[in-house]
Amino acid sequence: MDMQDCIEYCLTKTGSIHDYQPLWEADRVKVAGKIFAIVGDLNGRPSITLKCPPALAERLRDEHQEIIPGYHLNKALWNTLFLNGKLEEALVKNMIDISYQEVSALLPAYVKKAMAAGENPQAIK
């Protein structure tokens, strides 16, 4: 998967929106204002940074050379995946799914209810 494929897949998630943060030189994908994916270059290498449970984050780093602790984020909860073609697409998509679930689970109940009803979570106050 390349960076654009990752962004497009992230945008299939309910309530997700994409923007670009010039200061970070990175694309962000959010749900209800909360980031669940950061896509950009890390030292010239295309990458995506995603949230996941701590035990899984550590296990993935041990199993895959292309997965490192989240750059500039809480190392226990975030991983950076290098998009160099060495990671299987199914793994990258699964990690996007997990990141979205981790972030969505922390949203207030009224936001989750509104999203389930098809409302735009960005518009909910």
FIROZA-357499 format. One record per atom (N, C-alpha, C): residue number from 1; residue in one letter; atom name; x, y, z. Coordinates in steps of 0.001 Angstrom, whole numbers. Example, Ala and Ser with C-alpha at 12.3 -4.5 7.8 and 13.67 -1.06 7.14 Angstrom:
BEGIN
<rec 1,"a","N",<13190,-5690,7800>>
<rec 1,"a","CA",<12300,-4500,7800>>
<rec 1,"a","C",<13200,-3300,7800>>
<rec 2,"s","N",<12850,-2250,7080>>
<rec 2,"s","CA",<13670,-1060,7140>>
<rec 2,"s","C",<12900,30,7870>>
//
This chain:
BEGIN
<rec 1,"m","N",<859,-1185,0>>
<rec 1,"m","CA",<0,0,0>>
<rec 1,"m","C",<894,1234,0>>
<rec 2,"d","N",<487,2224,-771>>
<rec 2,"d","CA",<1211,3491,-717>>
<rec 2,"d","C",<433,4475,158>>
<rec 3,"m","N",<975,5675,308>>
<rec 3,"m","CA",<359,6650,1212>>
<rec 3,"m","C",<-1059,6998,780>>
<rec 4,"q","N",<-1283,7195,-513>>
<rec 4,"q","CA",<-2617,7559,-990>>
<rec 4,"q","C",<-3615,6425,-749>>
<rec 5,"d","N",<-3181,5183,-975>>
<rec 5,"d","CA",<-4051,4038,-699>>
<rec 5,"d","C",<-4447,4007,775>>
<rec 6,"c","N",<-3498,4310,1651>>
<rec 6,"c","CA",<-3785,4325,3094>>
<rec 6,"c","C",<-4820,5393,3433>>
<rec 7,"i","N",<-4643,6577,2886>>
<rec 7,"i","CA",<-5597,7666,3147>>
<rec 7,"i","C",<-6983,7267,2651>>
<rec 8,"e","N",<-7044,6730,1440>>
<rec 8,"e","CA",<-8339,6321,875>>
<rec 8,"e","C",<-9001,5248,1734>>
<rec 9,"y","N",<-8219,4295,2225>>
<rec 9,"y","CA",<-8800,3261,3080>>
<rec 9,"y","C",<-9287,3866,4398>>
<rec 10,"c","N",<-8499,4757,4981>>
<rec 10,"c","CA",<-8924,5426,6224>>
<rec 10,"c","C",<-10255,6137,6039>>
<rec 11,"l","N",<-10444,6732,4878>>
<rec 11,"l","CA",<-11658,7502,4625>>
<rec 11,"l","C",<-12899,6633,4423>>
<rec 12,"t","N",<-12723,5308,4377>>
<rec 12,"t","CA",<-13885,4423,4317>>
<rec 12,"t","C",<-14505,4246,5702>>
<rec 13,"k","N",<-13823,4694,6731>>
<rec 13,"k","CA",<-14307,4558,8103>>
<rec 13,"k","C",<-15367,5620,8397>>
<rec 14,"t","N",<-16423,5229,9072>>
<rec 14,"t","CA",<-17537,6121,9384>>
<rec 14,"t","C",<-17058,7395,10070>>
<rec 15,"g","N",<-17455,8530,9516>>
<rec 15,"g","CA",<-17169,9828,10124>>
<rec 15,"g","C",<-15755,10335,9946>>
<rec 16,"s","N",<-14940,9636,9160>>
<rec 16,"s","CA",<-13546,10062,9031>>
<rec 16,"s","C",<-13408,11234,8061>>
<rec 17,"i","N",<-12446,12105,8368>>
<rec 17,"i","CA",<-12117,13225,7481>>
<rec 17,"i","C",<-10597,13315,7358>>
<rec 18,"h","N",<-10175,13918,6279>>
<rec 18,"h","CA",<-8752,14035,5967>>
<rec 18,"h","C",<-8386,15510,5906>>
<rec 19,"d","N",<-7220,15844,6459>>
<rec 19,"d","CA",<-6676,17178,6269>>
<rec 19,"d","C",<-5160,17083,6202>>
<rec 20,"y","N",<-4541,18201,5937>>
<rec 20,"y","CA",<-3088,18257,5847>>
<rec 20,"y","C",<-2579,19237,6885>>
<rec 21,"q","N",<-1579,18847,7639>>
<rec 21,"q","CA",<-989,19709,8661>>
<rec 21,"q","C",<367,20184,8131>>
<rec 22,"p","N",<421,21439,7624>>
<rec 22,"p","CA",<1670,21939,7043>>
<rec 22,"p","C",<2844,21939,8015>>
<rec 23,"l","N",<2600,22241,9277>>
<rec 23,"l","CA",<3667,22281,10267>>
<rec 23,"l","C",<4336,20910,10406>>
<rec 24,"w","N",<3543,19862,10323>>
<rec 24,"w","CA",<4066,18499,10434>>
<rec 24,"w","C",<4504,17946,9076>>
<rec 25,"e","N",<4070,18604,8000>>
<rec 25,"e","CA",<4260,18096,6644>>
<rec 25,"e","C",<3689,16683,6537>>
<rec 26,"a","N",<2461,16530,7035>>
<rec 26,"a","CA",<1833,15211,7065>>
<rec 26,"a","C",<326,15322,6872>>
<rec 27,"d","N",<-242,14289,6302>>
<rec 27,"d","CA",<-1690,14161,6191>>
<rec 27,"d","C",<-2197,13533,7482>>
<rec 28,"r","N",<-3393,13955,7898>>
<rec 28,"r","CA",<-4014,13392,9089>>
<rec 28,"r","C",<-5394,12893,8720>>
<rec 29,"v","N",<-5802,11803,9348>>
<rec 29,"v","CA",<-7172,11332,9207>>
<rec 29,"v","C",<-7731,11257,10621>>
<rec 30,"k","N",<-8912,11869,10782>>
<rec 30,"k","CA",<-9519,12008,12103>>
<rec 30,"k","C",<-10953,11490,12087>>
<rec 31,"v","N",<-11435,11199,13288>>
<rec 31,"v","CA",<-12849,10938,13515>>
<rec 31,"v","C",<-13241,11785,14718>>
<rec 32,"a","N",<-14283,12579,14559>>
<rec 32,"a","CA",<-14767,13474,15617>>
<rec 32,"a","C",<-13629,14312,16203>>
<rec 33,"g","N",<-12753,14775,15330>>
<rec 33,"g","CA",<-11661,15643,15747>>
<rec 33,"g","C",<-10465,14936,16348>>
<rec 34,"k","N",<-10511,13618,16455>>
<rec 34,"k","CA",<-9424,12838,17050>>
<rec 34,"k","C",<-8645,12111,15949>>
<rec 35,"i","N",<-7347,12281,15949>>
<rec 35,"i","CA",<-6496,11667,14925>>
<rec 35,"i","C",<-6407,10157,15148>>
<rec 36,"f","N",<-6590,9392,14056>>
<rec 36,"f","CA",<-6329,7957,14139>>
<rec 36,"f","C",<-5272,7503,13134>>
<rec 37,"a","N",<-4857,8402,12222>>
<rec 37,"a","CA",<-3792,8059,11277>>
<rec 37,"a","C",<-3037,9321,10868>>
<rec 38,"i","N",<-1728,9202,10821>>
<rec 38,"i","CA",<-866,10275,10328>>
<rec 38,"i","C",<-38,9671,9199>>
<rec 39,"v","N",<-128,10279,8024>>
<rec 39,"v","CA",<534,9743,6840>>
<rec 39,"v","C",<1528,10766,6326>>
<rec 40,"g","N",<2753,10347,6131>>
<rec 40,"g","CA",<3772,11262,5630>>
<rec 40,"g","C",<5084,10557,5391>>
<rec 41,"d","N",<6144,11340,5338>>
<rec 41,"d","CA",<7492,10802,5160>>
<rec 41,"d","C",<8249,10941,6466>>
<rec 42,"l","N",<8973,9909,6819>>
<rec 42,"l","CA",<9853,9946,7977>>
<rec 42,"l","C",<11264,9693,7452>>
<rec 43,"n","N",<12064,10755,7465>>
<rec 43,"n","CA",<13422,10673,6917>>
<rec 43,"n","C",<13420,10175,5474>>
<rec 44,"g","N",<12448,10679,4687>>
<rec 44,"g","CA",<12369,10328,3284>>
<rec 44,"g","C",<11696,8992,2995>>
<rec 45,"r","N",<11188,8350,4022>>
<rec 45,"r","CA",<10512,7052,3845>>
<rec 45,"r","C",<9014,7226,4063>>
<rec 46,"p","N",<8174,6830,3091>>
<rec 46,"p","CA",<6726,6930,3285>>
<rec 46,"p","C",<6286,6075,4478>>
<rec 47,"s","N",<5372,6649,5271>>
<rec 47,"s","CA",<4957,5934,6480>>
<rec 47,"s","C",<3544,6325,6886>>
<rec 48,"i","N",<2980,5492,7756>>
<rec 48,"i","CA",<1699,5788,8398>>
<rec 48,"i","C",<1866,5469,9878>>
<rec 49,"t","N",<1374,6350,10724>>
<rec 49,"t","CA",<1447,6160,12168>>
<rec 49,"t","C",<36,5915,12681>>
<rec 50,"l","N",<-108,4822,13457>>
<rec 50,"l","CA",<-1421,4352,13889>>
<rec 50,"l","C",<-1406,3978,15366>>
<rec 51,"k","N",<-2560,4114,15995>>
<rec 51,"k","CA",<-2715,3772,17410>>
<rec 51,"k","C",<-3062,2291,17541>>
<rec 52,"c","N",<-2568,1668,18612>>
<rec 52,"c","CA",<-2961,287,18883>>
<rec 52,"c","C",<-2702,-50,20349>>
<rec 53,"p","N",<-3272,-1145,20828>>
<rec 53,"p","CA",<-3053,-1538,22216>>
<rec 53,"p","C",<-1561,-1786,22466>>
<rec 54,"p","N",<-1062,-1456,23668>>
<rec 54,"p","CA",<365,-1557,23951>>
<rec 54,"p","C",<989,-2932,23682>>
<rec 55,"a","N",<329,-4002,24094>>
<rec 55,"a","CA",<903,-5345,23895>>
<rec 55,"a","C",<1042,-5659,22404>>
<rec 56,"l","N",<41,-5284,21630>>
<rec 56,"l","CA",<97,-5512,20191>>
<rec 56,"l","C",<1167,-4639,19555>>
<rec 57,"a","N",<1265,-3402,19978>>
<rec 57,"a","CA",<2273,-2489,19433>>
<rec 57,"a","C",<3670,-3083,19589>>
<rec 58,"e","N",<3952,-3582,20770>>
<rec 58,"e","CA",<5269,-4158,21046>>
<rec 58,"e","C",<5506,-5432,20239>>
<rec 59,"r","N",<4499,-6277,20171>>
<rec 59,"r","CA",<4627,-7541,19426>>
<rec 59,"r","C",<4906,-7278,17951>>
<rec 60,"l","N",<4190,-6308,17366>>
<rec 60,"l","CA",<4388,-5990,15950>>
<rec 60,"l","C",<5796,-5460,15685>>
<rec 61,"r","N",<6312,-4662,16604>>
<rec 61,"r","CA",<7684,-4144,16454>>
<rec 61,"r","C",<8696,-5275,16485>>
<rec 62,"d","N",<8435,-6267,17332>>
<rec 62,"d","CA",<9329,-7416,17418>>
<rec 62,"d","C",<9275,-8278,16157>>
<rec 63,"e","N",<8091,-8356,15547>>
<rec 63,"e","CA",<7897,-9227,14393>>
<rec 63,"e","C",<8275,-8588,13059>>
<rec 64,"h","N",<8220,-7246,12979>>
<rec 64,"h","CA",<8406,-6573,11687>>
<rec 64,"h","C",<9429,-5443,11803>>
<rec 65,"q","N",<10451,-5540,11031>>
<rec 65,"q","CA",<11494,-4514,11005>>
<rec 65,"q","C",<10932,-3174,10519>>
<rec 66,"e","N",<9852,-3207,9726>>
<rec 66,"e","CA",<9267,-2004,9140>>
<rec 66,"e","C",<8287,-1306,10075>>
<rec 67,"i","N",<8182,-1780,11321>>
<rec 67,"i","CA",<7289,-1160,12304>>
<rec 67,"i","C",<8144,-716,13492>>
<rec 68,"i","N",<8040,579,13802>>
<rec 68,"i","CA",<8815,1170,14890>>
<rec 68,"i","C",<7877,1921,15834>>
<rec 69,"p","N",<8360,2298,17018>>
<rec 69,"p","CA",<7514,3112,17910>>
<rec 69,"p","C",<7071,4395,17217>>
<rec 70,"g","N",<5866,4830,17513>>
<rec 70,"g","CA",<5289,6018,16888>>
<rec 70,"g","C",<6173,7242,17007>>
<rec 71,"y","N",<6467,7827,15886>>
<rec 71,"y","CA",<7332,8995,15828>>
<rec 71,"y","C",<6623,10199,16443>>
<rec 72,"h","N",<7224,10827,17431>>
<rec 72,"h","CA",<6694,12005,18140>>
<rec 72,"h","C",<5369,11754,18856>>
<rec 73,"l","N",<5078,10513,19183>>
<rec 73,"l","CA",<3837,10182,19880>>
<rec 73,"l","C",<4148,9244,21039>>
<rec 74,"n","N",<3129,8913,21823>>
<rec 74,"n","CA",<3284,7983,22927>>
<rec 74,"n","C",<3730,6633,22366>>
<rec 75,"k","N",<4953,6246,22674>>
<rec 75,"k","CA",<5552,5035,22107>>
<rec 75,"k","C",<4815,3764,22518>>
<rec 76,"a","N",<4123,3796,23639>>
<rec 76,"a","CA",<3392,2612,24086>>
<rec 76,"a","C",<2129,2382,23263>>
<rec 77,"l","N",<1559,3453,22717>>
<rec 77,"l","CA",<249,3360,22064>>
<rec 77,"l","C",<271,3559,20549>>
<rec 78,"w","N",<1359,4028,19997>>
<rec 78,"w","CA",<1400,4356,18569>>
<rec 78,"w","C",<2586,3669,17890>>
<rec 79,"n","N",<2345,3165,16676>>
<rec 79,"n","CA",<3389,2571,15851>>
<rec 79,"n","C",<3469,3317,14530>>
<rec 80,"t","N",<4676,3428,13999>>
<rec 80,"t","CA",<4884,3934,12652>>
<rec 80,"t","C",<5217,2751,11766>>
<rec 81,"l","N",<4465,2614,10677>>
<rec 81,"l","CA",<4669,1541,9710>>
<rec 81,"l","C",<5269,2142,8454>>
<rec 82,"f","N",<6400,1616,8005>>
<rec 82,"f","CA",<6994,2095,6765>>
<rec 82,"f","C",<6304,1431,5583>>
<rec 83,"l","N",<5922,2258,4623>>
<rec 83,"l","CA",<5167,1793,3460>>
<rec 83,"l","C",<6116,1547,2292>>
<rec 84,"n","N",<6996,576,2485>>
<rec 84,"n","CA",<7994,269,1472>>
<rec 84,"n","C",<7669,-994,684>>
<rec 85,"g","N",<6456,-1517,866>>
<rec 85,"g","CA",<6036,-2716,153>>
<rec 85,"g","C",<6378,-4013,856>>
<rec 86,"k","N",<7058,-3948,1997>>
<rec 86,"k","CA",<7440,-5172,2713>>
<rec 86,"k","C",<6346,-5674,3648>>
<rec 87,"l","N",<5455,-4788,4070>>
<rec 87,"l","CA",<4336,-5199,4921>>
<rec 87,"l","C",<3162,-5575,4024>>
<rec 88,"e","N",<2491,-6655,4374>>
<rec 88,"e","CA",<1330,-7077,3586>>
<rec 88,"e","C",<208,-6053,3709>>
<rec 89,"e","N",<-514,-5848,2611>>
<rec 89,"e","CA",<-1632,-4905,2590>>
<rec 89,"e","C",<-2655,-5249,3667>>
<rec 90,"a","N",<-2914,-6532,3855>>
<rec 90,"a","CA",<-3897,-6950,4859>>
<rec 90,"a","C",<-3465,-6512,6263>>
<rec 91,"l","N",<-2178,-6567,6559>>
<rec 91,"l","CA",<-1685,-6130,7865>>
<rec 91,"l","C",<-1869,-4630,8036>>
<rec 92,"v","N",<-1527,-3854,7015>>
<rec 92,"v","CA",<-1674,-2396,7092>>
<rec 92,"v","C",<-3140,-2032,7289>>
<rec 93,"k","N",<-4026,-2649,6511>>
<rec 93,"k","CA",<-5462,-2373,6651>>
<rec 93,"k","C",<-5964,-2774,8035>>
<rec 94,"n","N",<-5509,-3902,8541>>
<rec 94,"n","CA",<-5915,-4340,9875>>
<rec 94,"n","C",<-5460,-3342,10934>>
<rec 95,"m","N",<-4264,-2818,10778>>
<rec 95,"m","CA",<-3756,-1835,11736>>
<rec 95,"m","C",<-4535,-518,11650>>
<rec 96,"i","N",<-4955,-141,10453>>
<rec 96,"i","CA",<-5817,1042,10304>>
<rec 96,"i","C",<-7146,792,11020>>
<rec 97,"d","N",<-7709,-396,10813>>
<rec 97,"d","CA",<-8975,-749,11475>>
<rec 97,"d","C",<-8839,-658,12992>>
<rec 98,"i","N",<-7755,-1212,13509>>
<rec 98,"i","CA",<-7527,-1198,14962>>
<rec 98,"i","C",<-7369,232,15471>>
<rec 99,"s","N",<-6617,1055,14747>>
<rec 99,"s","CA",<-6414,2437,15162>>
<rec 99,"s","C",<-7745,3182,15213>>
<rec 100,"y","N",<-8541,3019,14187>>
<rec 100,"y","CA",<-9862,3664,14153>>
<rec 100,"y","C",<-10700,3196,15346>>
<rec 101,"q","N",<-10691,1891,15615>>
<rec 101,"q","CA",<-11469,1339,16733>>
<rec 101,"q","C",<-10973,1873,18076>>
<rec 102,"e","N",<-9653,1944,18240>>
<rec 102,"e","CA",<-9070,2447,19491>>
<rec 102,"e","C",<-9494,3895,19750>>
<rec 103,"v","N",<-9435,4718,18716>>
<rec 103,"v","CA",<-9790,6134,18868>>
<rec 103,"v","C",<-11307,6286,19026>>
<rec 104,"s","N",<-12070,5574,18222>>
<rec 104,"s","CA",<-13540,5665,18299>>
<rec 104,"s","C",<-14067,5224,19657>>
<rec 105,"a","N",<-13423,4236,20252>>
<rec 105,"a","CA",<-13876,3722,21546>>
<rec 105,"a","C",<-13806,4784,22642>>
<rec 106,"l","N",<-12943,5770,22471>>
<rec 106,"l","CA",<-12775,6818,23482>>
<rec 106,"l","C",<-13697,8018,23269>>
<rec 107,"l","N",<-14480,7997,22201>>
<rec 107,"l","CA",<-15395,9113,21936>>
<rec 107,"l","C",<-16553,9090,22920>>
<rec 108,"p","N",<-17088,10249,23262>>
<rec 108,"p","CA",<-18248,10294,24160>>
<rec 108,"p","C",<-19441,9540,23570>>
<rec 109,"a","N",<-20269,9006,24433>>
<rec 109,"a","CA",<-21425,8203,24014>>
<rec 109,"a","C",<-22333,8980,23059>>
<rec 110,"y","N",<-22539,10276,23317>>
<rec 110,"y","CA",<-23431,11051,22445>>
<rec 110,"y","C",<-22856,11192,21029>>
<rec 111,"v","N",<-21538,11219,20916>>
<rec 111,"v","CA",<-20911,11293,19591>>
<rec 111,"v","C",<-21071,9957,18883>>
<rec 112,"k","N",<-20831,8863,19582>>
<rec 112,"k","CA",<-21001,7529,18990>>
<rec 112,"k","C",<-22438,7326,18519>>
<rec 113,"k","N",<-23395,7775,19344>>
<rec 113,"k","CA",<-24815,7629,18998>>
<rec 113,"k","C",<-25133,8439,17738>>
<rec 114,"a","N",<-24636,9643,17674>>
<rec 114,"a","CA",<-24872,10487,16496>>
<rec 114,"a","C",<-24240,9877,15248>>
<rec 115,"m","N",<-23040,9333,15386>>
<rec 115,"m","CA",<-22381,8691,14245>>
<rec 115,"m","C",<-23188,7493,13772>>
<rec 116,"a","N",<-23699,6706,14711>>
<rec 116,"a","CA",<-24505,5541,14356>>
<rec 116,"a","C",<-25770,5950,13611>>
<rec 117,"a","N",<-26251,7167,13905>>
<rec 117,"a","CA",<-27447,7684,13232>>
<rec 117,"a","C",<-27105,8361,11906>>
<rec 118,"g","N",<-25823,8354,11554>>
<rec 118,"g","CA",<-25411,8930,10275>>
<rec 118,"g","C",<-25074,10402,10313>>
<rec 119,"e","N",<-24993,10976,11502>>
<rec 119,"e","CA",<-24643,12396,11611>>
<rec 119,"e","C",<-23139,12575,11464>>
<rec 120,"n","N",<-22742,13754,11026>>
<rec 120,"n","CA",<-21326,14099,10872>>
<rec 120,"n","C",<-20743,14360,12256>>
<rec 121,"p","N",<-19764,13539,12701>>
<rec 121,"p","CA",<-19222,13739,14053>>
<rec 121,"p","C",<-18455,15043,14200>>
<rec 122,"q","N",<-18000,15623,13117>>
<rec 122,"q","CA",<-17271,16903,13182>>
<rec 122,"q","C",<-18227,18044,13540>>
<rec 123,"a","N",<-19506,17878,13260>>
<rec 123,"a","CA",<-20483,18921,13511>>
<rec 123,"a","C",<-21109,18833,14906>>
<rec 124,"i","N",<-20789,17778,15631>>
<rec 124,"i","CA",<-21404,17548,16946>>
<rec 124,"i","C",<-20597,18302,18005>>
<rec 125,"k","N",<-21279,19053,18828>>
<rec 125,"k","CA",<-20617,19806,19913>>
<rec 125,"k","C",<-21007,19237,21244>>
//
